[in-house]
Amino acid sequence: MSKLARLREELRPHGILARDCPGCVWFDRCGGIEPEHTLFNTDCFAMTCCKFTGDTALVEKCGLACPYNPRFPELLQDIGGMDTEYLPPLVQVQVQLPRYIPLIHHAYSRREPLDWPVVALDTYEVFRLKGDRFLAVAEDAAGLRRAFGLSPTTAVVLRGIGSDCCLERYWEYRRQDAAAQQMARLGLSLVVGPNFSHFLDVPGTERMSNRKRQLVCLDEMLQAGLSPVPHLNAVQPGEWHFWREFLKVNPAVCFVAVEFETGNKSALQGRKVIDHVANLQEAMGRQLQPIVIGGTQFVERVAVRFEQASFIDSTPFVKAVHRQVFDVSARRRPWRASPTMPGEAVDSILADNLREYAAWIEKRWTGSKGHVLGPPRVH
């Protein structure tokens, strides 16, 4: 195991608060860390800040929101400080979402508009950097659907999950080019907020800063008339406590997004995240409807924790583009080759894949209802 991988495992919550966290000036907002118990685990700065870890080469070029970074005041000014209480309540429009929502990346290899009730589009495929302008690929709802080969009646959810370079580009240009106002013209049902990274091996103030950046973006979307969905990024128990308090003061929030394509992909970490969100629901005393991104491996566990949920992934779409069809009877290898003639479109393959895959997700969901899980373990 590499040094970095070992540090990340050491920093995962182990149930005991780090020794020096309660005395930190950021503790009330951060909630502290619960690393593997050693004599050296004093607080997140001692364990991750380049000034204390001896990595002097990184000190000069540090870009993290860390109090020991000389640019920290500038970074705080950019996000309006760490406090979130001044942000207005988040409001969502109640929409009907199906169990499965396919992520559609593009219109290539197809000739006919895809007639599907609700699809997801990637925010960073809908927006492109053109010269020094950050612009949507279309100016209105009809144009967006044409650009991605969709039926005019298809509802669209914008998925804000992306790589760091895409997220930082959005943050840099969003105000200059009124990204939220551009979105508002595209006929979107819901917009999932950008999931600015929550790494384990960084000071807690960096994660707090990225959380605040998402909330600023969600507020901008709300002010533009959109229906924004918070992405529940959290890697420490104190961060889940923040989301519990956030949902308490935002009772109109029903939809919450959780991503399982990176750190939460493993069975262990994925189950913990689902249980954390279920605990939020219990603490609220009201139903939450998770939008599960890249987590179809957890359909059964989500089904026994929530009354409703929707799952977003691009598997049927990507398989169709590669001329593969879904055959659930094949069990462990359900995707089989379906070659096409040169230049032949994949419309029929995509339609079949979506229909069979959605039915498979729904069958797993309904088959899990009535099952009971033991008490959650959510360190």
Residue pairs with C-beta under 8 A, 6 or more apart in sequence:
1 9
4 201
7 47
7 48
7 200
7 201
8 199
8 200
8 201
9 36
10 35
10 36
10 38
10 41
10 47
11 33
11 35
11 36
11 44
11 47
11 48
11 200
11 201
12 35
12 36
12 200
12 235
12 379
13 33
13 34
13 35
13 235
13 236
13 237
13 379
14 34
14 35
14 36
14 37
14 379
15 34
15 379
16 34
16 37
17 32
17 33
17 34
18 32
18 33
18 34
18 35
18 41
18 42
18 43
18 44
19 41
19 42
19 43
20 42
20 43
20 46
21 27
21 30
21 32
21 33
21 43
21 44
22 32
24 30
24 32
24 43
24 45
26 67
26 82
26 204
26 205
26 208
29 82
29 83
29 208
29 242
30 44
30 204
30 205
30 207
30 208
30 236
30 238
30 239
31 236
31 237
31 238
31 239
31 241
31 242
32 43
32 204
32 236
32 238
33 43
33 44
33 47
33 204
33 236
33 238
34 236
34 237
34 379
35 41
35 47
40 46
40 47
41 47
44 202
44 203
44 204
45 52
45 66
45 67
45 68
45 203
46 52
47 53
48 201
48 202
48 203
49 66
49 68
49 203
50 56
50 58
50 59
50 62
51 59
51 68
52 68
62 69
62 71
63 69
63 71
64 202
64 203
64 205
64 206
65 72
65 75
65 76
65 79
65 203
65 205
65 206
65 208
65 209
65 210
66 72
66 202
66 203
66 205
66 206
67 203
67 205
69 75
75 209
76 82
76 209
79 209
79 212
79 213
79 216
80 86
80 212
80 216
81 212
82 205
82 208
82 209
82 212
84 212
84 215
84 246
87 215
87 216
87 219
88 219
88 222
89 249
89 250
89 252
90 218
90 219
90 222
90 228
90 230
90 250
90 252
90 253
91 222
91 227
91 252
92 190
92 227
92 228
92 229
92 252
92 253
92 254
92 255
93 189
93 190
93 227
94 254
95 155
95 189
95 190
95 227
97 118
97 157
97 190
97 255
97 289
97 291
97 308
97 310
98 117
98 118
98 310
98 358
99 309
99 310
99 311
99 358
99 361
99 362
99 365
100 310
100 311
100 357
100 358
100 361
100 362
101 118
101 119
101 120
101 157
101 291
101 310
101 311
101 312
102 116
102 119
102 120
102 312
102 313
102 314
102 316
102 317
102 354
102 357
102 358
103 119
103 120
103 121
103 122
103 159
103 312
103 313
103 314
103 317
104 114
104 119
104 120
104 121
104 148
104 149
104 150
104 314
104 317
105 122
105 125
105 314
105 317
105 318
106 125
106 148
106 149
107 147
107 148
107 149
108 321
109 320
109 321
109 345
109 346
110 149
110 345
110 346
110 347
110 350
111 345
111 347
112 149
112 345
112 347
113 145
113 146
113 149
113 150
113 151
113 152
113 154
114 149
114 150
114 151
114 154
114 347
114 350
114 351
115 151
115 153
115 154
116 150
116 151
116 154
116 354
117 154
117 155
118 154
118 155
118 156
118 157
118 189
119 148
119 150
119 154
119 155
119 156
119 157
120 156
120 157
120 158
120 159
120 312
121 144
121 148
121 156
121 157
121 158
121 159
122 158
122 159
122 161
122 162
123 158
123 159
123 160
123 162
123 166
123 170
123 191
123 192
123 194
124 162
124 163
124 166
124 167
124 169
124 170
125 137
126 136
126 137
126 144
126 158
126 186
127 134
127 135
127 136
127 137
127 170
127 179
127 182
128 134
128 135
128 137
129 169
129 173
133 173
133 177
134 169
134 170
134 172
134 173
134 174
134 176
134 177
134 179
135 177
135 182
136 144
136 179
136 182
136 183
136 185
136 186
137 143
137 144
137 147
138 144
138 146
138 147
138 186
139 185
140 185
140 186
140 187
141 185
141 186
141 187
142 152
142 187
144 150
144 156
144 186
144 187
145 151
145 152
145 154
145 156
145 187
150 156
155 189
156 186
156 187
156 188
156 189
157 188
157 189
157 190
157 191
157 192
157 291
157 312
158 183
158 188
158 190
158 191
158 192
159 192
159 293
159 312
160 191
160 192
160 193
160 194
160 195
160 231
160 257
161 192
161 195
161 231
161 257
161 259
161 261
161 293
161 294
162 170
162 194
162 195
164 197
167 194
167 195
167 196
167 197
170 179
170 194
170 217
171 194
171 196
171 213
171 217
173 179
174 180
174 217
174 220
175 220
179 220
180 217
180 220
180 221
180 223
180 224
180 226
181 224
183 191
183 221
183 224
183 226
184 224
184 225
184 226
188 226
188 227
189 227
190 227
190 228
190 229
190 255
190 291
191 221
191 226
191 227
191 228
191 229
192 228
192 229
192 231
192 257
192 291
192 293
193 214
193 215
193 217
193 218
193 221
193 228
193 229
193 230
193 231
193 257
194 213
194 214
194 217
194 231
195 214
195 231
195 233
195 257
195 259
196 210
196 211
196 213
196 214
196 233
197 210
197 233
198 207
198 210
198 211
198 233
198 234
198 235
198 239
199 206
199 207
199 235
200 235
204 236
204 238
207 233
207 235
207 236
207 239
210 233
211 233
211 239
211 242
214 230
214 231
214 233
215 230
217 228
218 228
218 230
221 228
222 228
229 255
229 256
229 257
229 291
230 243
230 246
230 253
230 256
230 257
231 256
231 257
231 258
231 259
232 243
232 256
232 257
232 258
232 277
232 280
233 239
233 259
234 240
234 242
234 243
234 276
235 263
237 378
237 379
240 276
240 279
240 280
240 378
243 280
244 279
244 280
244 283
244 284
247 253
247 256
247 280
247 283
247 284
247 288
248 283
248 284
251 286
254 286
254 287
254 288
254 289
255 288
255 289
255 290
255 291
256 277
256 280
256 288
256 289
256 290
256 291
257 290
257 291
257 292
257 293
258 264
258 273
258 274
258 277
258 290
258 291
258 292
258 293
258 295
259 293
259 294
259 295
260 270
260 273
260 292
260 293
260 294
260 295
260 297
260 298
261 293
261 294
261 295
263 269
264 270
264 273
264 295
265 294
267 297
270 295
270 297
270 298
270 301
271 298
271 301
272 376
272 377
272 378
272 379
274 298
274 301
274 302
274 305
275 305
275 376
275 377
275 378
276 376
276 378
277 288
277 290
277 305
278 305
278 306
278 376
279 376
279 378
280 288
281 287
281 288
281 305
281 306
287 306
287 307
287 308
288 306
289 306
289 307
289 308
289 309
289 310
290 302
290 306
290 309
290 310
291 309
291 310
291 312
292 298
292 302
292 309
292 310
292 311
292 312
293 312
293 313
294 312
294 313
295 302
295 311
295 313
296 311
296 313
296 315
296 361
299 311
299 361
299 364
299 365
299 368
300 364
300 365
300 367
300 368
300 371
301 368
301 373
302 309
302 311
303 309
303 364
303 365
303 366
303 368
303 369
303 371
304 368
304 369
304 371
304 372
304 373
305 373
311 361
315 357
316 326
316 350
316 353
316 354
316 357
317 350
317 353
317 354
319 325
319 326
319 335
319 353
320 346
320 349
320 350
320 353
321 346
323 337
323 338
323 339
323 340
323 346
323 349
324 335
324 336
324 337
324 338
324 349
325 335
325 336
325 338
325 349
325 352
325 353
326 334
326 335
326 352
326 353
326 356
326 357
326 360
327 334
327 335
327 336
327 356
328 334
328 356
328 360
330 336
338 349
340 346
340 349
